[in-house]
Amino acid sequence: MAMSLKKIGAIAVGGAMVASALASGVMAATTIGDVAGFMKNAVKDGQPNVEIVVGSGAATMDVVSAADIAAKIGSMCYKTGAVEDGKAVINAKVSQETETYDLVNGSNVILATPDKDNALSKVDGETVNPNFKKELNVLMKIKNAMPEEYYGYKDYDAVEEIYANVTANLTTNETSIPKGKLAYLSVLTDDNGNSLKVLKPGVRLPFLGSEKVYVKYDDKKIILGDLAYSGIISEGESVAIGDGYEVKVAAMYSSTPLEAEIQILKDGKVIKEDRLKLNESNPDDLITDDNKVAVLGFKGLKNIGETKGYAEVIVVKDLMELEAGEEYMDKWEIRWVKNDSTFQKGDVDDTVAGIALVYTNDDGVKSDVLEDKDDTFDIKPYPGLYLKRTTAKEENPELRIGAELSKEEELSVGQSVSIFNADIKLKDIKADAQQAVPVTAPIAKLDTEVSLDTAEKNLILVGGPVANKLTKELVDMGKVNITNDSPATLQVVEGVANGHDVLVVAGGDRNKTREAALELIKEF
């Protein structure tokens, strides 16, 4: 039985409200017998287990009370089952710091990396001391950043790294970081960190904790986006990528390489169309005018009879543009990381291997920012990352790079996601769900339609002996004592209706009966 988690939440909230009422309420009606036990059994297997009986000549107020009680019973009808599908929100939080950087007098080029295998040997022309390569595992690493065999890049990883060139004065125990000497890096590297690979269309690249896809460069700009689809689309078929967008292979053409007529549709209408060469070493691209969707064409295929074609594509959505020299946020500017690890501004070219966000404050990071123990400096482009001094002011300065990060992901059953380089899969959901069940048969009847001798269910009798003939029978039998002077009364008489129990909801007049009915609805 598949049930929605939203329904669990709705029932849970409702249950909490009822519990609150039960805990705080004070009964205003006289109760005789186990009224709570009777109401607990008013629903069985998700269906009403009672019949509500009102007098055929009863006052309008009694009829309304019976209808209200019937509605209450209907609201209690639900079925319970195990949740077999649905979604869950995973909220991961992590706190981590690198090992200590024991600074030496003068310049200290330090690096934090998710994996020392990918740690750069040089950054912006400066050699990193092997002892100053420290692991911060929550930084993102994308293994095999080009999973397909395109460009021969399959064994290259894309990683985030934090670089700082820290000036230390061991006489005064002060530290500072000059302008431009603190940076966040996202680069494509091999497993020894010595070889940077230039960015190519379709390469996955981490950017501030999120996986992006490199689409292309255009003069001074690099275009990135979120992966929407990677795979094969048959000729004449399309794939939906969300927000009303679709990508369709309208036609295939025989050529070398094969070509495809690619369409991008929004809400069923073609908004961009072009004929792309499916060249895996130099893929064509198609980008919407609103910069929302891009299609990269990599490879063309045919069936054995060569009667139908297929296009292997990567589709990217929610595109963003980065331009070197622009301020990404206050005092942090974009740079390109070239394949010799140096930073550059200006036009993008075929030597760009990554992106850097560089701290460009004229004063850099002043000494008093990291003067004493536990002083921190936030690496603001990446919320939660910081530099921290770990020694007291009078001691030789030591630093760590740390992180206080959180990330939320919504997963369907069976779906996997990587959070802080840990692969998490939602295997199943262990919970019970409650689902409302419609009541199809009438549960309110007249006292001329039901008898105590032939009742097939428990009964709720609304009205005193004047209004309801079944209540009068119980009064005549001495089972119930309702007179014109009786207060609002809820009374259970066990086994009196053909072996079934009866709950009398009555009072000395119609107003007292209404009061008893409202009390039953409120309390149970």
C-alpha positions in Angstrom: 0.0 0.0 0.0 1.7 3.2 -1.2 0.8 6.3 0.8 2.1 9.8 0.8 4.3 11.2 3.5 2.2 14.4 3.4 -0.7 12.3 4.6 1.4 11.1 7.5 2.2 14.6 8.4 -1.4 15.7 8.2 -2.5 12.9 10.4 0.3 13.5 12.9 -0.6 17.1 13.2 -4.3 16.3 13.6 -3.4 13.7 16.2 -1.4 16.2 18.2 -4.4 18.6 18.2 -6.7 15.9 19.5 -4.3 14.8 22.1 -4.1 18.4 23.3 -7.8 18.6 23.6 -8.0 15.4 25.5 -5.3 16.5 27.9 -6.8 19.8 28.6 -10.6 19.3 28.3 -13.0 19.0 31.2 -16.2 17.0 30.6 -19.3 19.2 30.6 -21.7 16.2 30.2 -22.6 13.6 32.7 -21.0 10.3 31.6 -22.2 6.8 32.6 -20.3 3.8 31.5 -17.2 3.4 29.3 -17.9 6.2 26.8 -14.3 6.4 25.7 -14.1 2.6 25.1 -17.3 2.8 23.0 -15.9 5.6 20.8 -12.6 3.8 20.4 -14.6 0.9 18.7 -16.8 3.3 16.7 -14.6 2.6 13.7 -13.4 -0.9 12.7 -11.1 -1.7 9.7 -11.4 1.8 8.5 -15.2 1.8 8.4 -18.0 2.9 10.8 -18.8 0.3 13.4 -22.0 2.1 14.6 -25.3 3.2 13.5 -26.6 6.6 14.6 -30.3 6.6 15.4 -32.5 9.8 15.6 -36.3 9.9 16.3 -38.5 10.0 13.2 -40.4 12.9 14.7 -37.4 14.5 16.5 -36.8 18.3 16.6 -34.5 19.8 14.0 -31.8 20.3 16.7 -31.6 16.5 17.3 -31.3 15.8 13.5 -28.4 18.3 13.3 -26.7 16.7 16.3 -27.0 13.3 14.6 -25.5 14.7 11.4 -22.6 16.2 13.4 -21.9 12.9 15.1 -22.0 11.1 11.8 -19.5 13.6 10.4 -17.2 13.0 13.4 -17.4 9.2 12.9 -16.6 9.7 9.2 -13.5 11.8 10.1 -12.2 8.8 12.2 -12.3 6.5 9.2 -8.9 5.7 7.8 -6.7 2.8 7.0 -3.2 2.2 8.1 -0.4 0.6 6.1 3.3 0.6 5.6 4.8 3.3 3.4 6.5 1.7 0.4 7.4 4.8 -1.6 7.6 8.5 -1.2 10.3 11.0 -0.5 12.4 12.0 2.5 14.4 15.1 3.1 18.0 14.4 4.2 19.7 17.1 6.2 23.4 16.6 6.6 25.6 18.7 8.9 29.3 18.4 9.2 32.0 20.0 11.3 35.6 19.4 10.3 39.1 21.0 10.4 42.3 20.2 8.7 45.4 19.1 10.6 47.4 22.0 12.0 49.6 24.2 9.7 52.7 24.8 11.9 53.9 28.0 10.2 57.5 28.9 9.6 59.0 32.4 9.5 58.1 34.1 6.3 56.0 32.8 3.5 53.8 29.7 4.0 51.9 28.4 1.0 49.1 26.2 2.4 46.5 24.1 0.7 43.3 22.3 1.8 42.0 19.6 -0.5 39.5 16.8 -0.3 42.1 14.3 -1.2 45.9 14.7 -1.1 46.2 12.7 -4.3 44.6 15.6 -6.1 46.5 18.4 -4.2 48.2 20.9 -6.5 52.0 21.2 -6.4 51.9 24.8 -7.4 49.3 27.6 -7.1 49.6 30.8 -9.0 53.3 30.0 -9.6 54.1 29.3 -5.9 55.2 25.9 -4.8 53.2 24.2 -2.1 55.2 22.5 0.7 54.1 18.9 0.7 53.7 19.2 4.5 51.3 22.0 4.0 48.9 19.9 1.9 46.1 19.0 4.3 42.9 17.2 3.8 39.5 18.7 4.3 37.2 16.0 3.2 34.0 18.0 3.0 35.4 19.9 0.1 33.9 18.4 -3.0 35.6 15.9 -5.3 34.0 14.6 -8.5 35.7 11.4 -9.5 35.9 10.8 -13.3 34.7 14.3 -14.0 34.1 13.2 -17.7 32.5 9.8 -17.1 32.4 8.9 -20.8 35.6 8.3 -22.7 35.4 11.8 -24.4 38.7 13.6 -24.7 40.6 10.8 -22.9 39.5 12.5 -19.6 37.9 9.5 -17.9 40.5 9.3 -15.1 40.6 13.0 -14.3 38.9 14.3 -11.1 37.5 17.8 -10.4 38.2 19.1 -7.0 37.7 22.1 -4.7 40.8 23.4 -2.9 41.5 26.4 -0.6 44.8 28.1 -1.1 46.5 30.7 1.1 50.0 32.2 1.2 50.3 33.2 4.8 53.1 35.5 6.0 54.2 34.6 9.5 56.4 36.6 11.9 57.7 34.2 14.6 59.2 37.1 16.6 55.8 38.9 17.0 53.8 35.8 16.4 51.7 37.6 13.9 50.2 36.4 10.6 48.8 38.1 7.5 47.7 37.2 4.1 48.5 39.7 1.3 45.9 40.8 -1.3 45.3 38.1 -3.9 46.9 35.4 -1.8 43.8 33.7 -0.5 41.6 31.8 -3.0 38.9 29.2 -3.5 39.8 26.9 -6.5 37.8 24.5 -8.6 40.1 22.6 -10.9 40.4 19.6 -13.1 43.4 17.5 -12.1 44.9 14.0 -12.2 45.7 11.8 -9.2 49.1 13.3 -8.6 48.0 16.9 -8.7 50.8 17.8 -11.1 48.8 17.8 -14.3 45.9 20.1 -14.8 43.6 19.4 -17.7 41.9 22.2 -19.6 38.1 22.4 -19.4 36.1 20.8 -22.1 32.3 20.9 -22.8 30.4 18.4 -20.6 33.1 18.2 -17.9 31.6 18.1 -14.4 33.1 20.8 -12.1 32.4 21.5 -8.4 31.4 25.1 -7.6 30.9 26.1 -4.0 29.6 22.7 -3.0 27.4 22.1 -6.0 28.1 19.9 -9.1 28.0 22.0 -12.3 28.6 21.1 -15.9 31.0 23.2 -18.0 29.2 24.2 -21.2 31.6 26.5 -23.1 33.5 29.7 -23.0 32.6 32.8 -24.9 35.2 35.6 -25.0 35.7 36.5 -21.3 32.9 34.3 -20.0 32.6 30.7 -18.9 29.1 29.1 -18.9 28.2 26.5 -16.3 24.9 24.8 -15.4 23.2 21.9 -13.7 23.1 18.5 -15.3 19.6 17.8 -16.6 20.2 14.7 -18.8 23.0 12.7 -20.1 22.4 9.8 -22.6 20.9 8.8 -25.9 17.7 10.2 -27.5 16.1 8.3 -30.3 15.2 10.1 -33.6 11.8 11.6 -33.2 11.8 11.3 -29.4 12.2 13.8 -26.7 13.2 14.0 -23.0 11.6 16.3 -20.4 14.0 18.2 -18.2 11.6 20.1 -15.9 10.0 23.5 -15.8 8.2 22.8 -19.0 11.3 22.3 -21.1 12.0 19.4 -23.5 14.8 18.4 -25.8 13.9 16.6 -29.0 15.9 14.9 -31.7 13.7 15.9 -34.6 15.8 14.3 -37.3 19.1 12.6 -38.0 21.3 13.2 -41.1 24.0 10.9 -42.6 27.3 12.8 -42.7 30.8 12.5 -41.2 30.2 13.0 -38.3 26.5 12.3 -38.0 24.3 15.3 -37.5 21.1 15.8 -35.6 18.3 18.4 -35.8 17.9 19.3 -32.2 14.9 21.2 -30.8 14.4 22.8 -27.4 10.8 23.2 -26.5 9.1 25.2 -23.7 5.5 24.2 -22.9 5.2 22.3 -26.1 6.5 25.1 -28.4 9.9 25.1 -30.2 11.9 28.0 -28.9 15.3 27.0 -30.3 16.4 24.7 -33.1 19.6 23.9 -34.9 21.5 21.2 -36.8 24.4 20.0 -34.7 27.4 17.9 -35.6 27.7 15.0 -33.2 31.4 15.2 -32.7 32.7 13.8 -29.5 36.1 15.5 -29.8 34.5 18.9 -30.5 30.8 18.9 -29.7 28.4 21.4 -31.1 26.2 23.3 -28.7 22.7 24.7 -28.8 21.7 27.3 -26.1 18.3 28.9 -25.6 18.1 32.7 -26.0 17.0 33.0 -22.4 20.2 31.1 -21.3 18.1 28.5 -19.5 19.0 25.3 -21.4 22.0 24.1 -23.4 22.4 20.9 -25.4 25.8 19.4 -26.2 25.9 16.9 -29.0 28.6 14.3 -28.7 27.9 11.2 -30.7 25.6 9.9 -33.5 24.5 6.3 -33.8 22.4 4.2 -36.2 20.5 0.9 -35.9 21.8 -2.1 -37.8 19.5 -1.5 -40.8 20.4 2.2 -40.8 16.8 3.1 -40.7 16.9 5.1 -37.5 19.4 7.4 -35.8 20.2 8.2 -32.2 22.0 11.2 -30.7 24.1 11.0 -27.5 23.8 14.3 -25.8 24.4 16.1 -22.5 21.6 18.6 -21.5 22.3 21.4 -19.1 19.8 23.7 -17.4 19.8 26.8 -15.2 22.9 28.3 -16.9 25.1 30.8 -15.2 27.9 33.0 -16.6 31.2 33.8 -14.9 33.5 36.5 -16.1 37.2 36.9 -14.9 37.8 40.2 -13.2 34.2 40.5 -12.1 33.4 40.8 -8.4 31.6 37.6 -7.4 30.8 39.0 -4.1 32.2 41.8 -1.9 36.0 41.7 -2.2 36.1 38.3 -4.0 36.8 38.3 -7.7 36.7 35.7 -10.4 39.9 34.4 -12.0 40.7 31.6 -14.5 43.1 28.9 -13.4 45.4 28.1 -16.3 46.8 24.6 -16.8 50.2 25.8 -15.4 48.2 26.7 -12.2 48.6 30.5 -12.6 45.7 32.9 -12.4 44.5 35.1 -15.2 41.9 37.6 -16.1 40.6 38.6 -19.5 39.6 36.3 -22.4 39.2 32.6 -21.8 41.4 30.3 -24.0 42.2 26.7 -24.4 44.6 26.7 -21.4 41.9 27.3 -18.7 41.7 24.4 -16.3 39.5 25.8 -13.6 38.0 28.7 -11.7 39.3 30.7 -8.8 37.6 33.2 -6.5 40.4 35.4 -5.1 40.3 37.7 -2.1 41.1 41.1 -3.4 40.8 43.4 -0.4 43.6 45.9 -0.5 44.7 45.1 3.0 44.4 41.4 2.5 43.8 39.5 5.8 45.2 41.7 8.5 47.3 40.3 11.3 44.8 41.2 14.0 42.1 39.0 12.2 44.1 35.9 13.1 45.9 37.3 16.1 44.8 35.0 18.9 43.6 31.5 19.6 40.3 30.6 17.9 40.2 33.8 15.9 38.6 33.0 12.5 38.3 34.5 9.1 35.3 33.5 7.0 35.9 32.4 3.4 32.7 34.1 2.4 32.1 32.7 -1.1 31.7 29.3 0.5 29.4 29.8 3.6 30.8 27.7 6.5 34.5 27.7 5.5 37.0 29.5 7.6 40.6 30.0 8.5 41.4 29.6 12.2 44.4 30.4 14.4 44.8 27.5 16.9 47.5 29.0 19.3 47.5 31.8 21.9 48.8 35.2 21.0 52.2 34.7 22.7 52.8 31.4 20.9 54.1 30.7 17.4 51.1 31.0 15.1 49.4 27.8 13.9 46.4 27.7 11.5 43.7 25.3 10.4 41.2 25.5 7.7 37.7 24.4 8.9 34.1 24.0 7.9 30.7 24.2 9.5 28.5 23.1 6.6 25.0 21.8 6.2 23.2 20.6 3.1 19.6 19.4 2.4 18.6 17.0 -0.3 15.2 15.5 -1.1 15.4 11.9 -2.1 13.0 9.4 -3.6 13.1 5.7 -2.5 16.1 4.2 -4.4 17.7 7.5 -5.3 21.3 8.2 -4.4 23.1 11.5 -3.8 26.6 12.6 -2.8 26.7 14.8 0.2 30.1 16.0 1.4 31.7 13.2 -0.7 29.6 10.6 1.1 27.2 8.6 -1.2 23.8 8.4 0.5 21.0 6.2 -0.8 17.4 6.2 0.4 16.8 2.5 0.6 13.3 2.6 1.9 11.0 4.4 4.2 10.0 2.7 7.5 6.8 4.3 8.6 3.1 3.8 8.9 0.7 6.0 7.0 -2.9 6.7 7.6 -5.2 7.5 4.7 -8.8 8.8 4.9 -11.4 6.3 3.7 -14.7 7.6 2.2 -17.8 6.4 4.0 -20.1 5.0 1.3 -23.0 3.6 3.3 -25.4 5.8 5.4 -24.7 5.6 9.2 -27.5 7.8 10.4 -31.0 6.2 10.5 -34.5 6.8 11.9 -35.8 5.0 15.0 -38.4 3.4 12.7 -35.6 1.7 10.7 -33.7 0.1 13.5 -34.7 -2.1 16.5 -32.9 -3.2 19.6 -33.7 -6.8 18.8 -32.2 -6.9 15.3 -29.3 -4.4 15.5 -26.2 -5.5 13.6 -23.9 -2.9 15.0 -23.4 -0.7 18.1 -25.9 2.1 18.2 -25.7 5.8 19.1 -29.2 7.0 20.1 -29.7 10.8 19.8 -32.5 12.2 21.9 -34.4 11.4 25.1 -37.4 9.1 25.5 -39.8 11.7 24.1 -37.9 12.2 20.9 -36.4 8.7 20.3 -38.5 5.5 20.7 -35.3 3.3 21.2 -34.3 5.5 24.1 -37.8 5.2 25.5 -37.5 1.4 25.3 -34.3 1.6 27.4 -36.0 3.9 29.9 -38.9 1.5 30.2 -36.5 -1.4 30.7 -34.8 0.5 33.5 -31.5 0.6 31.7 -31.4 4.4 31.3 -32.9 7.1 33.5 -33.6 10.2 31.4 -36.2 12.6 32.6 -37.3 16.2 31.7 -34.8 17.4 34.4 -31.8 15.4 33.2 -28.6 17.2 32.4 -26.6 16.6 29.2 -25.9 12.9 29.4 -23.6 10.3 27.7 -24.5 6.8 28.8 -23.2 3.4 27.6 -25.5 0.4 28.0 -23.6 -2.8 27.2 -25.1 -5.7 25.1 -28.6 -4.4 25.0 -29.0 -4.2 21.2 -28.9 -7.8 20.0 -25.6 -8.2 21.9 -24.3 -4.9 20.7 -23.6 -1.8 22.9 -25.6 1.4 22.9 -24.5 5.0 23.6 -27.3 7.3 24.5 -26.8 11.0 23.8 -29.6 12.8 25.4 -30.8 15.3 28.0 -33.9 16.6 29.6 -34.7 18.7 26.5 -33.5 19.3 23.0 -30.9 21.9 24.2 -29.4 19.4 26.7 -29.3 16.8 24.0 -27.5 19.2 21.7 -25.0 20.0 24.6 -24.4 16.3 25.0 -23.7 15.8 21.3 -21.3 18.7 21.2 -19.5 17.3 24.2 -19.1 13.9 22.5 -17.7 15.5 19.3 -15.3 17.6 21.2 -14.0 15.0 23.6 -13.9 11.9 21.4 
